């Protein structure tokens, strides 16, 4: 009886100039936010997919019963995150997650959500990870072995001739035996430059120079990493 009545109404609609039947259907929508548009390497970035949802949409061209969302909560069963940096995809039942990038660059983050009927939808957004500058640091000590031609530093510049009034110091930024006082968390240091006032003392992770005794020197070290970022440190050295 009901089917006969429905057919009668549809035929009546066509007879009157057409039949428009409004139906509703479900659409899975993946969406997420990122805590920042850009971040330094090794900083925690947070991702939130709470805005992912199942939407009920209206159609005037398809015939069918109105759908009812019966899945618990927002109907999302699981979340899959691809952070775009080569790490394995992360699956979770929670819309909240976080990630740390180890190298600078522009990454595409893709979220794929699955509902309880194993349907899926994806969304991709971009995040910029910035290079973290290197850290400059150094220590000094008396040279373990006096160089045969120790270069000496005075207010007049570098003196190549040894003099008993001078003391040989070893400036150490990086040494396998003495430790790493300069370092780069997301790469490596490619250049070490030592200077006193405007005078370039030399280059390298370890440098031996002779300084005039009983005087203070402001020694500056500039380190540059493999991404071109630089940092400097100036330390006051009293030679005794």
C-alpha positions as a Markdown table, in Angstrom:
| # | Residue | x | y | z |
|---|---|---|---|---|
| 1 | Unk | 0.0 | 0.0 | 0.0 |
| 2 | Unk | 2.8 | 2.4 | 0.9 |
| 3 | Unk | 4.8 | 1.6 | -2.3 |
| 4 | Unk | 1.7 | 2.1 | -4.4 |
| 5 | Unk | 1.1 | 5.5 | -2.7 |
| 6 | Unk | 4.7 | 6.6 | -3.3 |
| 7 | Unk | 4.5 | 5.6 | -6.9 |
| 8 | Unk | 1.3 | 7.5 | -7.3 |
| 9 | Unk | 2.8 | 10.6 | -5.8 |
| 10 | Unk | 5.9 | 10.4 | -8.0 |
| 11 | Unk | 3.8 | 9.9 | -11.1 |
| 12 | Unk | 1.6 | 12.8 | -10.1 |
| 13 | Unk | 4.7 | 15.0 | -9.6 |
| 14 | Unk | 5.9 | 14.1 | -13.1 |
| 15 | Unk | 2.4 | 14.9 | -14.5 |
| 16 | Unk | 2.6 | 18.3 | -12.9 |
| 17 | Unk | 5.9 | 19.1 | -14.4 |
| 18 | Unk | 8.6 | 17.1 | -12.6 |
| 19 | Unk | 9.4 | 15.5 | -9.2 |
| 20 | Unk | 12.1 | 16.9 | -6.9 |
| 21 | Unk | 13.0 | 14.6 | -4.0 |
| 22 | Unk | 15.3 | 16.0 | -1.3 |
| 23 | Unk | 17.7 | 13.4 | 0.3 |
| 24 | Unk | 20.5 | 13.6 | 2.8 |
| 25 | Unk | 23.8 | 11.8 | 2.7 |
| 26 | Unk | 27.0 | 11.6 | 4.8 |
| 27 | Unk | 30.4 | 13.1 | 3.8 |
| 28 | Unk | 33.6 | 12.5 | 5.8 |
| 29 | Unk | 35.7 | 15.7 | 6.0 |
| 30 | Unk | 39.3 | 15.8 | 7.2 |
| 31 | Unk | 40.6 | 19.0 | 8.6 |
| 32 | Unk | 43.3 | 20.1 | 11.1 |
| 33 | Unk | 45.1 | 23.0 | 12.5 |
| 34 | Unk | 48.9 | 23.5 | 13.3 |
| 35 | Unk | 50.1 | 25.3 | 16.3 |
| 36 | Unk | 52.4 | 27.5 | 14.2 |
| 37 | Unk | 53.1 | 28.3 | 10.6 |
| 38 | Unk | 56.9 | 28.1 | 11.1 |
| 39 | Unk | 59.1 | 26.7 | 13.8 |
| 40 | Unk | 62.7 | 26.0 | 14.6 |
| 41 | Unk | 64.2 | 22.5 | 14.3 |
| 42 | Unk | 63.8 | 20.4 | 17.4 |
| 43 | Unk | 60.8 | 22.4 | 18.6 |
| 44 | Unk | 57.6 | 20.6 | 19.4 |
| 45 | Unk | 54.8 | 21.3 | 16.9 |
| 46 | Unk | 51.3 | 20.5 | 17.8 |
| 47 | Unk | 48.5 | 19.3 | 15.5 |
| 48 | Unk | 44.8 | 19.2 | 16.2 |
| 49 | Unk | 42.3 | 17.3 | 14.0 |
| 50 | Unk | 39.3 | 18.0 | 16.2 |
| 51 | Unk | 37.6 | 19.9 | 13.3 |
| 52 | Unk | 37.5 | 16.7 | 11.2 |
| 53 | Unk | 33.9 | 15.5 | 11.1 |
| 54 | Unk | 31.1 | 13.7 | 9.3 |
| 55 | Unk | 28.7 | 16.2 | 7.6 |
| 56 | Unk | 25.2 | 15.6 | 6.6 |
| 57 | Unk | 24.6 | 17.2 | 3.2 |
| 58 | Unk | 21.4 | 17.8 | 1.2 |
| 59 | Unk | 20.8 | 16.7 | -2.4 |
| 60 | Unk | 17.9 | 17.4 | -4.7 |
| 61 | Unk | 19.0 | 15.0 | -7.4 |
| 62 | Unk | 19.3 | 11.6 | -5.6 |
| 63 | Unk | 16.5 | 9.6 | -4.2 |
| 64 | Unk | 17.0 | 7.9 | -0.8 |
| 65 | Unk | 16.1 | 8.0 | 2.9 |
| 66 | Unk | 17.6 | 10.6 | 5.2 |
| 67 | Unk | 20.8 | 9.4 | 6.7 |
| 68 | Unk | 21.4 | 9.4 | 10.4 |
| 69 | Unk | 24.8 | 9.5 | 12.0 |
| 70 | Unk | 25.0 | 6.7 | 14.4 |
| 71 | Unk | 28.8 | 6.6 | 15.0 |
| 72 | Unk | 29.9 | 7.8 | 18.5 |
| 73 | Unk | 31.3 | 11.3 | 19.0 |
| 74 | Unk | 32.0 | 13.0 | 15.6 |
| 75 | Unk | 32.1 | 9.6 | 13.9 |
| 76 | Unk | 35.9 | 9.5 | 13.3 |
| 77 | Unk | 37.4 | 6.1 | 14.1 |
| 78 | Unk | 41.1 | 6.8 | 13.6 |
| 79 | Unk | 43.6 | 9.4 | 12.4 |
| 80 | Unk | 46.7 | 8.9 | 10.3 |
| 81 | Unk | 49.4 | 11.6 | 10.2 |
| 82 | Unk | 52.2 | 11.8 | 7.6 |
| 83 | Unk | 54.5 | 14.6 | 8.7 |
| 84 | Unk | 56.3 | 14.7 | 5.4 |
| 85 | Unk | 59.8 | 14.3 | 6.8 |
| 86 | Unk | 60.3 | 10.6 | 6.0 |
| 87 | Unk | 59.3 | 9.4 | 9.5 |
| 88 | Unk | 56.7 | 6.5 | 9.5 |
| 89 | Unk | 53.0 | 7.5 | 9.5 |
| 90 | Unk | 51.5 | 7.9 | 12.9 |
| 91 | Unk | 48.1 | 6.3 | 13.6 |
| 92 | Unk | 46.0 | 7.3 | 16.6 |
| 93 | Unk | 42.6 | 7.3 | 18.0 |
| 94 | Unk | 43.0 | 10.8 | 19.3 |
| 95 | Unk | 42.7 | 14.0 | 17.2 |
| 96 | Unk | 45.6 | 15.5 | 19.0 |
| 97 | Unk | 49.3 | 14.8 | 18.3 |
| 98 | Unk | 52.7 | 16.5 | 18.1 |
| 99 | Unk | 55.9 | 16.1 | 16.2 |
| 100 | Unk | 59.5 | 17.4 | 16.2 |
| 101 | Unk | 61.4 | 18.1 | 13.0 |
| 102 | Unk | 65.1 | 17.5 | 13.0 |
| 103 | Unk | 66.1 | 19.4 | 9.8 |
| 104 | Unk | 65.0 | 22.7 | 8.3 |
| 105 | Unk | 62.8 | 22.8 | 5.2 |
| 106 | Unk | 59.2 | 23.1 | 3.9 |
| 107 | Unk | 57.1 | 20.1 | 4.8 |
| 108 | Unk | 53.7 | 18.9 | 3.6 |
| 109 | Unk | 51.7 | 17.4 | 6.5 |
| 110 | Unk | 48.9 | 15.0 | 5.4 |
| 111 | Unk | 46.0 | 13.9 | 7.7 |
| 112 | Unk | 43.9 | 11.0 | 6.7 |
| 113 | Unk | 40.8 | 10.2 | 8.8 |
| 114 | Unk | 38.8 | 7.0 | 8.8 |
| 115 | Unk | 35.2 | 6.5 | 10.0 |
| 116 | Unk | 33.6 | 3.4 | 11.4 |
| 117 | Unk | 32.6 | 2.2 | 7.9 |
| 118 | Unk | 36.2 | 2.4 | 6.7 |
| 119 | Unk | 35.6 | 5.4 | 4.5 |
| 120 | Unk | 38.4 | 8.0 | 4.4 |
| 121 | Unk | 39.3 | 11.5 | 3.6 |
| 122 | Unk | 42.6 | 13.5 | 3.5 |
| 123 | Unk | 43.8 | 17.0 | 4.0 |
| 124 | Unk | 47.3 | 18.5 | 3.4 |
| 125 | Unk | 48.8 | 21.6 | 4.9 |
| 126 | Unk | 52.3 | 23.1 | 4.8 |
| 127 | Unk | 54.7 | 24.0 | 7.6 |
| 128 | Unk | 58.0 | 25.8 | 7.4 |
| 129 | Unk | 60.8 | 24.6 | 9.7 |
| 130 | Unk | 63.7 | 27.1 | 10.1 |
| 131 | Unk | 67.3 | 26.3 | 10.7 |
| 132 | Unk | 68.5 | 26.6 | 14.2 |
| 133 | Unk | 71.8 | 28.6 | 14.4 |
| 134 | Unk | 74.8 | 26.9 | 15.8 |
| 135 | Unk | 76.1 | 27.5 | 19.4 |
| 136 | Unk | 79.5 | 29.1 | 19.7 |
| 137 | Unk | 81.7 | 28.3 | 22.7 |
| 138 | Unk | 85.3 | 27.7 | 23.5 |
| 139 | Unk | 87.8 | 27.2 | 26.3 |
| 140 | Unk | 91.5 | 27.8 | 26.5 |
| 141 | Unk | 94.5 | 26.3 | 28.2 |
| 142 | Unk | 98.3 | 26.5 | 28.1 |
| 143 | Unk | 99.7 | 24.7 | 25.1 |
| 144 | Unk | 100.7 | 21.1 | 26.0 |
| 145 | Unk | 103.7 | 21.4 | 23.6 |
| 146 | Unk | 105.2 | 24.8 | 22.7 |
| 147 | Unk | 105.1 | 25.2 | 18.9 |
| 148 | Unk | 108.5 | 25.5 | 17.3 |
| 149 | Unk | 107.4 | 28.7 | 15.6 |
| 150 | Unk | 104.5 | 29.9 | 17.8 |
| 151 | Unk | 102.7 | 32.9 | 16.3 |
| 152 | Unk | 102.4 | 35.6 | 19.0 |
| 153 | Unk | 99.6 | 38.1 | 19.5 |
| 154 | Unk | 100.2 | 41.7 | 20.7 |
| 155 | Unk | 98.5 | 45.0 | 20.2 |
| 156 | Unk | 100.7 | 45.4 | 17.1 |
| 157 | Unk | 99.4 | 42.2 | 15.5 |
| 158 | Unk | 100.8 | 38.7 | 15.0 |
| 159 | Unk | 104.5 | 38.4 | 15.7 |
| 160 | Unk | 106.0 | 35.3 | 14.1 |
| 161 | Unk | 109.2 | 35.3 | 16.2 |
| 162 | Unk | 109.1 | 33.5 | 19.6 |
| 163 | Unk | 109.7 | 35.7 | 22.6 |
| 164 | Unk | 110.0 | 34.6 | 26.3 |
| 165 | Unk | 107.5 | 37.3 | 27.3 |
| 166 | Unk | 104.7 | 35.5 | 25.5 |
| 167 | Unk | 102.7 | 32.5 | 26.6 |
| 168 | Unk | 101.3 | 29.9 | 24.2 |
| 169 | Unk | 97.6 | 29.2 | 24.6 |
| 170 | Unk | 95.5 | 26.6 | 22.9 |
| 171 | Unk | 92.0 | 27.8 | 22.0 |
| 172 | Unk | 89.5 | 24.9 | 21.8 |
| 173 | Unk | 86.1 | 25.0 | 20.2 |
| 174 | Unk | 85.9 | 21.3 | 19.3 |
| 175 | Unk | 88.2 | 18.5 | 20.2 |
| 176 | Unk | 87.7 | 14.7 | 20.4 |
| 177 | Unk | 89.8 | 14.7 | 23.6 |
| 178 | Unk | 88.7 | 17.9 | 25.2 |
| 179 | Unk | 85.0 | 18.1 | 24.3 |
| 180 | Unk | 82.6 | 20.0 | 22.1 |
| 181 | Unk | 82.0 | 23.6 | 23.2 |
| 182 | Unk | 80.6 | 24.7 | 19.8 |
| 183 | Unk | 77.9 | 22.6 | 18.2 |
| 184 | Unk | 75.0 | 22.5 | 15.8 |
| 185 | Unk | 71.8 | 20.6 | 16.8 |
| 186 | Unk | 70.4 | 20.3 | 13.3 |
| 187 | Unk | 73.5 | 19.9 | 11.2 |
| 188 | Unk | 77.3 | 20.5 | 11.6 |
| 189 | Unk | 79.7 | 23.3 | 11.8 |
| 190 | Unk | 81.7 | 24.1 | 8.6 |
| 191 | Unk | 83.8 | 27.1 | 9.7 |
| 192 | Unk | 85.6 | 28.3 | 12.9 |
| 193 | Unk | 87.0 | 31.9 | 12.7 |
| 194 | Unk | 89.1 | 33.3 | 15.6 |
| 195 | Unk | 89.9 | 37.0 | 16.0 |
| 196 | Unk | 91.2 | 39.5 | 18.5 |
| 197 | Unk | 89.9 | 43.0 | 17.9 |
| 198 | Unk | 89.9 | 43.3 | 14.1 |
| 199 | Unk | 92.9 | 40.9 | 13.8 |
| 200 | Unk | 92.1 | 37.4 | 12.4 |
| 201 | Unk | 94.0 | 34.9 | 14.5 |
| 202 | Unk | 93.2 | 31.9 | 12.4 |
| 203 | Unk | 90.7 | 29.2 | 11.5 |
| 204 | Unk | 89.8 | 25.7 | 12.8 |
| 205 | Unk | 88.3 | 24.0 | 15.8 |
| 206 | Unk | 91.6 | 24.2 | 17.7 |
| 207 | Unk | 94.1 | 27.0 | 17.4 |
| 208 | Unk | 97.4 | 27.6 | 19.2 |
| 209 | Unk | 98.7 | 31.2 | 19.5 |
| 210 | Unk | 101.2 | 32.9 | 21.8 |
| 211 | Unk | 99.9 | 35.9 | 23.8 |
| 212 | Unk | 101.9 | 38.5 | 25.8 |
| 213 | Unk | 101.8 | 37.6 | 29.4 |
| 214 | Unk | 100.1 | 39.7 | 32.1 |
| 215 | Unk | 97.5 | 41.2 | 29.7 |
| 216 | Unk | 93.9 | 40.7 | 28.9 |
| 217 | Unk | 92.6 | 39.8 | 25.5 |
| 218 | Unk | 89.0 | 39.8 | 24.1 |
| 219 | Unk | 89.0 | 36.8 | 21.8 |
| 220 | Unk | 86.0 | 36.2 | 19.5 |
| 221 | Unk | 85.0 | 33.0 | 17.8 |
| 222 | Unk | 82.5 | 32.9 | 14.9 |
| 223 | Unk | 81.1 | 29.5 | 13.9 |
| 224 | Unk | 79.1 | 28.9 | 10.7 |
| 225 | Unk | 76.9 | 25.8 | 10.1 |
| 226 | Unk | 76.2 | 23.9 | 6.9 |
| 227 | Unk | 73.1 | 26.0 | 6.3 |
| 228 | Unk | 75.1 | 29.3 | 6.4 |
| 229 | Unk | 73.9 | 30.4 | 9.8 |
| 230 | Unk | 76.5 | 31.9 | 12.2 |
| 231 | Unk | 76.9 | 32.6 | 15.9 |
| 232 | Unk | 79.6 | 34.3 | 17.8 |
| 233 | Unk | 81.0 | 34.5 | 21.3 |
| 234 | Unk | 83.6 | 36.8 | 22.8 |
| 235 | Unk | 85.5 | 35.9 | 25.9 |
| 236 | Unk | 88.0 | 37.9 | 28.0 |
| 237 | Unk | 91.2 | 36.0 | 28.4 |
| 238 | Unk | 93.8 | 37.1 | 31.0 |
| 239 | Unk | 97.2 | 35.6 | 30.1 |
| 240 | Unk | 99.4 | 34.8 | 33.1 |
